[in-house]
Amino acid sequence: MSFQNTTPNSNIPDTICFLNGEFGPLREAKISVLDRGFIFGDGVYEVVPIYYGQPFRFEQHMARLDRSLAELRIPNPYTTNEWLELVHQLATHFAQTSHQNITQSQQIIYIQISRGVAPRDHAMTLNSIPTVFMMANPFKPIAEEIRSSGVKCVSAQDFRWEKAHIKSTSLLGAVFARQISADVGATETIMFRGDFLSEASSSNVWIVKNGTVFAPPKDNLLLEGIRYGLIEEICVSQRIPFALRKITKDEVFNADEVLLSSASKEVISVAQIDNQLTGANTDHPGQPGPIYKKLHQAYKSFIDKSCMPLQ
Ligand SMILES: Cc1ncc(COP(=O)(O)O)c(C=O)c1O
């Protein structure tokens, strides 16, 4: 008895990926059905943006990967330098297959580590060999007309678990959360635990009031995006007051500006939540405000400074 190869692969990009120590075609990459990532979502991941062929905020991504792996008691299979080398190799393959010059290439690198293959049993298997997978995708920058008008969001109760600080591949809560906004053609679902802001389905949420940037505290109720540290650094460099503290629903709906951040969105302005314009009491209702503009400008300069090749 044997299986015919029935996996449809025509919608899988014709690119190179990394799987368990080897580079090869994404269309041919296969893992065991007993992989605990498949059976239990027992794994972690990272999403690293590449600008000019260079990973942005790589050390911070690796530090978060270490924190997530430690929570799951999975040993990190590589050192930071080994990861960096693998990411460079993958990014180079991707640039070649997409006929791009690597120094001009913008990509999103996805890294996933699962606990590996073991007979099905809920308890953590401590001796399985982690499955390591990486793929590259094109980085599709947000269109200028969307940036300049801001995006629509909806609000919802945060029904996810209390270990949201782990960048885990158990993402059904995030899938449900995102679908609430997808169903009404909105960009994100901004979530509240009771009366307090947590985050969006795959972004962190920021508010601006009277010139100060606020975000919820870094705790187990949200994922500390790599942009948490970055936006704080930008605020310091731009002399924008910055504070982490609990934020109520009222404060979000009455903020002067509401922003989202993530690797792929970078930082973007929210124009509406539940069909209500943000910044209703300002001179820019439903429009990107002055703090968004400063943060986005500075974000681009940070990218240029850390990734742009020297002339
Ligand atoms: C739940 C959640 N919060 C926040 C973020 C933003 O994190 P980062 O800035 O590292 O992309 C993400 C990114 O995917 C996320 O999934």
The ligand as a MOL file (V3000), in Angstrom:
LIG
                    3D

  0  0  0     0  0            999 V3000
M  V30 BEGIN CTAB
M  V30 COUNTS 16 16 0 0 0
M  V30 BEGIN ATOM
M  V30 1 C -0.6300 39.0630 17.8400 0
M  V30 2 C 0.4320 39.9410 17.2760 0
M  V30 3 N 0.7290 41.0950 17.9180 0
M  V30 4 C 1.6740 41.9390 17.4510 0
M  V30 5 C 2.3670 41.6580 16.2810 0
M  V30 6 C 3.4280 42.6090 15.7860 0
M  V30 7 O 4.7030 42.0520 15.9880 0
M  V30 8 P 5.9450 42.5100 15.0980 0
M  V30 9 O 6.0910 43.9970 15.3090 0
M  V30 10 O 7.1070 41.7550 15.6600 0
M  V30 11 O 5.6230 42.1460 13.6830 0
M  V30 12 C 2.1030 40.4690 15.5980 0
M  V30 13 C 2.8270 40.1380 14.3700 0
M  V30 14 O 2.5360 39.2150 13.6720 0
M  V30 15 C 1.1150 39.5870 16.1140 0
M  V30 16 O 0.8280 38.4240 15.4950 0
M  V30 END ATOM
M  V30 BEGIN BOND
M  V30 1 1 1 2
M  V30 2 1 2 3
M  V30 3 2 2 15
M  V30 4 2 3 4
M  V30 5 1 4 5
M  V30 6 1 5 6
M  V30 7 2 5 12
M  V30 8 1 6 7
M  V30 9 1 7 8
M  V30 10 2 8 9
M  V30 11 1 8 10
M  V30 12 1 8 11
M  V30 13 1 12 13
M  V30 14 1 12 15
M  V30 15 2 13 14
M  V30 16 1 15 16
M  V30 END BOND
M  V30 END CTAB
M  END
